[in-house]
Amino acid sequence: MRVKNFFEVAGSSQPSPLGKWQCAYYFDAEFSYLEQIVPTKNVVILTDENVFGLHTKKFSGYRVIQISAGEQYKNQQTVDHIIGELIKLEADKNTFLVGVGGGVITDITGYVAAVYMRGIAFGLVPASILAMVDAAIGGKNGIDVGVYKNMVGTIRQPNFIFYDYSFLQTLPVDEWVNGFAEIIKHACIKDALLFSVLERYSLHDFRTDETLIADLIEKNVAIKSAIVMQDEFEEGDRKLLNFGHTIGHAIENLCRLPHGHAVSIGMAAACNLSEQLSGLHFEDAKRVVLLLSKYHLPVDIEADHEKVFEILKMDKKRLADKMNFILLNKIGNAAIYPIALNELHHHLKEIL
């Protein structure tokens, strides 16, 4: 097992709610080691019924709250249920909430921990590729409101993120595909070499080689963590992590897509827009689309453009009559481009 610590660096115009925070990353760790980090008597585990059913033995001896699995349950009603269960368990300020699961669980865990008794400590044990490389990292916690993704939430860092790769042994192939959208995203915005590595290998290679997938996960953790350390509150470079997410979030709940599928379609659309807008000179949209397809991710969808635009207008990246859109100058080099909403409306039919 290897442990790495990441710190929030000074210089942000908005101080972290935890001051100078430290988040410990436990790589290649066994779940049983959790009791060495936090006393079992203080822990309440939050997970979903799928993860609990597949890994029941891991949770022996812990107090566990189960919720239904799926993005449709990432809402305030579920949060209210969890808080009610915490009250039944007589959870107090010394309780340590540990979320074990995919992105829905990591998002909800952080949100509940932020609001229960005005804040309790929490840690995360991501159990999917998507959660390991993206959702668990960076302190963004929240819930959906109807079709609007992550409309309510907080930015609050976990005390630790615990990587037990044995959870991947039961991960369905569809969830491997779902997670690779975020891996490809990181390569597109920050790492051309990683993009080439992904072109060299296949999903089968990563699924069958434990060393290969462990190295890939740690590489992606390092990419996202470095961005978050410099810009915790999304005032600058952290916005680049939204590549593919502006359109992706607009179609995810509307079209009932898995998150990674929606982001993949959003990335393909953003690449097409990067080619269309003058001044960017981006010429690799086809290369990105081919890589997404190689990892079995969709790159287009039939959708009601007007409905997509109505949802898109409520995106958190909107400022007045413009949308901060993440586009590519070249693979490994992304930038923030404000696009007028009326211009984006015009392009939407062509890029989606």
WOFENVEN-V968838 format. One record per residue. N is the residue number from 1. RES is the residue in one letter. SS is DSSP state (H for helix, E for strand, - for the rest). PSI is psi in degrees with one decimal (none if undefined). Layout:
N/RES/SS/PSI
N/RES/SS/PSI
//
This chain:
1/M/-/137.6
2/R/E/142.2
3/V/E/131.0
4/K/E/144.6
5/N/E/141.0
6/F/E/138.2
7/F/E/147.4
8/E/-/122.2
9/V/-/152.2
10/A/-/157.6
11/G/-/-14.0
12/S/-/139.9
13/S/-/-13.8
14/Q/-/113.0
15/P/-/148.4
16/S/-/143.4
17/P/-/-18.2
18/L/-/8.2
19/G/-/-134.8
20/K/-/101.0
21/W/-/156.0
22/Q/E/130.0
23/C/E/120.3
24/A/E/133.0
25/Y/E/119.1
26/Y/E/104.5
27/F/E/146.3
28/D/-/49.6
29/A/-/150.9
30/E/-/140.2
31/F/H/-32.7
32/S/H/-20.1
33/Y/H/-12.9
34/L/H/-36.5
35/E/H/-16.6
36/Q/H/-17.3
37/I/H/-44.8
38/V/-/132.3
39/P/-/131.5
40/T/H/-35.9
41/K/H/-21.3
42/N/H/-10.6
43/V/E/137.2
44/V/E/125.5
45/I/E/133.9
46/L/E/123.9
47/T/E/176.9
48/D/E/168.2
49/E/H/-30.3
50/N/H/-49.4
51/V/H/-41.3
52/F/H/-42.7
53/G/H/-33.6
54/L/H/-22.6
55/H/-/36.6
56/T/H/-41.4
57/K/H/-32.3
58/K/H/-28.6
59/F/H/3.6
60/S/-/130.1
61/G/-/-8.4
62/Y/-/152.2
63/R/E/128.8
64/V/E/134.5
65/I/E/123.8
66/Q/E/142.6
67/I/E/166.2
68/S/-/148.8
69/A/-/140.6
70/G/-/149.2
71/E/H/-30.1
72/Q/H/-15.3
73/Y/H/6.6
74/K/-/72.2
75/N/-/176.7
76/Q/H/-31.9
77/Q/H/-42.0
78/T/H/-41.1
79/V/H/-44.6
80/D/H/-39.6
81/H/H/-45.1
82/I/H/-43.7
83/I/H/-40.0
84/G/H/-40.6
85/E/H/-37.8
86/L/H/-40.2
87/I/H/-42.7
88/K/H/-35.9
89/L/-/-0.3
90/E/-/39.3
91/A/-/135.4
92/D/-/-166.6
93/K/-/-18.7
94/N/-/-3.6
95/T/-/140.3
96/F/E/113.1
97/L/E/126.0
98/V/E/117.0
99/G/E/125.7
100/V/E/108.9
101/G/E/-158.9
102/G/-/-160.5
103/G/H/-33.2
104/V/H/-45.4
105/I/H/-43.6
106/T/H/-39.2
107/D/H/-47.0
108/I/H/-38.2
109/T/H/-48.8
110/G/H/-37.5
111/Y/H/-47.0
112/V/H/-43.1
113/A/H/-31.0
114/A/H/-31.6
115/V/H/-22.3
116/Y/H/123.3
117/M/H/32.2
118/R/H/22.8
119/G/-/117.3
120/I/-/162.6
121/A/E/152.0
122/F/E/156.2
123/G/E/166.0
124/L/E/139.1
125/V/E/88.0
126/P/E/136.3
127/A/-/8.4
128/S/-/161.9
129/I/H/-46.4
130/L/H/-43.7
131/A/H/-38.4
132/M/H/-39.5
133/V/H/-13.0
134/D/H/-66.2
135/A/H/-35.5
136/A/-/-15.0
137/I/-/133.1
138/G/-/-10.2
139/G/-/5.0
140/K/E/121.7
141/N/E/144.3
142/G/E/-176.4
143/I/E/163.2
144/D/E/156.2
145/V/E/100.5
146/G/-/-128.5
147/V/-/-4.3
148/Y/E/114.3
149/K/E/133.5
150/N/E/39.1
151/M/E/-26.6
152/V/E/132.8
153/G/E/-168.2
154/T/E/167.1
155/I/E/110.0
156/R/-/124.0
157/Q/-/143.3
158/P/-/159.8
159/N/-/-31.5
160/F/E/159.5
161/I/E/128.7
162/F/E/117.5
163/Y/-/100.2
164/D/-/102.1
165/Y/H/-10.3
166/S/H/-22.1
167/F/H/-27.9
168/L/H/-18.0
169/Q/H/-25.2
170/T/H/6.4
171/L/-/124.4
172/P/-/152.4
173/V/H/-38.8
174/D/H/-35.0
175/E/H/-27.4
176/W/H/-47.6
177/V/H/-47.8
178/N/H/-43.3
179/G/H/-29.2
180/F/H/-15.1
181/A/H/-43.2
182/E/H/-32.1
183/I/H/-46.2
184/I/H/-36.8
185/K/H/-48.7
186/H/H/-41.1
187/A/H/-42.0
188/C/H/-40.1
189/I/H/-22.4
190/K/H/-14.1
191/D/-/92.7
192/A/H/-32.5
193/L/H/-43.1
194/L/H/-38.8
195/F/H/-42.6
196/S/H/-37.6
197/V/H/-43.6
198/L/H/-33.9
199/E/H/-31.3
200/R/H/-38.0
201/Y/-/-178.5
202/S/-/169.4
203/L/H/-40.0
204/H/H/-41.1
205/D/H/-46.7
206/F/H/-34.1
207/R/H/-26.2
208/T/H/-2.0
209/D/-/104.6
210/E/H/-38.3
211/T/H/-40.8
212/L/H/-45.7
213/I/H/-36.1
214/A/H/-42.9
215/D/H/-39.6
216/L/H/-43.1
217/I/H/-47.1
218/E/H/-34.8
219/K/H/-43.5
220/N/H/-36.4
221/V/H/-43.5
222/A/H/-40.7
223/I/H/-51.0
224/K/H/-40.3
225/S/H/-39.7
226/A/H/-39.8
227/I/H/-45.4
228/V/H/-38.8
229/M/H/-33.1
230/Q/H/-21.8
231/D/-/71.2
232/E/-/-38.0
233/F/-/21.4
234/E/-/52.0
235/E/-/-12.6
236/G/-/-111.1
237/D/H/-23.1
238/R/H/-24.0
239/K/H/-25.5
240/L/H/-26.1
241/L/H/-9.4
242/N/H/6.8
243/F/-/124.2
244/G/-/-11.1
245/H/H/-20.6
246/T/H/-55.4
247/I/H/-35.8
248/G/H/-47.4
249/H/H/-32.3
250/A/H/-30.7
251/I/H/-14.8
252/E/H/-58.5
253/N/-/-32.4
254/L/-/-44.0
255/C/-/4.2
256/R/-/54.1
257/L/-/149.6
258/P/-/149.8
259/H/H/-47.7
260/G/H/-37.4
261/H/H/-43.2
262/A/H/-41.9
263/V/H/-38.9
264/S/H/-47.2
265/I/H/-38.9
266/G/H/-37.2
267/M/H/-42.7
268/A/H/-42.5
269/A/H/-41.9
270/A/H/-35.3
271/C/H/-41.5
272/N/H/-40.6
273/L/H/-37.0
274/S/H/-34.9
275/E/H/-34.5
276/Q/H/-35.7
277/L/-/132.6
278/S/-/145.6
279/G/-/-18.3
280/L/-/-36.7
281/H/-/31.7
282/F/-/130.6
283/E/-/10.9
284/D/-/25.4
285/A/H/-41.6
286/K/H/-38.7
287/R/H/-40.4
288/V/H/-44.6
289/V/H/-40.0
290/L/H/-39.9
291/L/H/-42.8
292/L/H/-44.1
293/S/H/-37.0
294/K/H/-34.7
295/Y/-/20.8
296/H/-/27.3
297/L/-/143.4
298/P/-/152.8
299/V/-/-2.5
300/D/-/168.4
301/I/-/149.4
302/E/-/119.5
303/A/-/157.6
304/D/-/105.6
305/H/H/-35.0
306/E/H/-41.2
307/K/H/-41.2
308/V/H/-43.8
309/F/H/-38.5
310/E/H/-39.1
311/I/H/-42.6
312/L/H/-35.8
313/K/-/-22.9
314/M/-/6.8
315/D/-/145.3
316/K/-/-15.4
317/K/-/-1.9
318/R/E/136.9
319/L/E/106.9
320/A/-/-118.0
321/D/-/18.5
322/K/E/156.6
323/M/E/127.8
324/N/E/106.4
325/F/E/137.5
326/I/E/119.8
327/L/E/169.3
328/L/E/130.3
329/N/E/-41.4
330/K/E/168.5
331/I/-/126.9
332/G/-/0.7
333/N/E/100.4
334/A/E/162.2
335/A/E/161.6
336/I/E/125.0
337/Y/E/114.8
338/P/E/125.4
339/I/E/130.4
340/A/E/139.4
341/L/H/-38.5
342/N/H/-33.8
343/E/H/-40.3
344/L/H/-39.8
345/H/H/-42.0
346/H/H/-41.1
347/H/H/-22.4
348/L/H/-42.7
349/K/H/-28.2
350/E/H/-30.1
351/I/H/-12.1
352/L/-/none
//
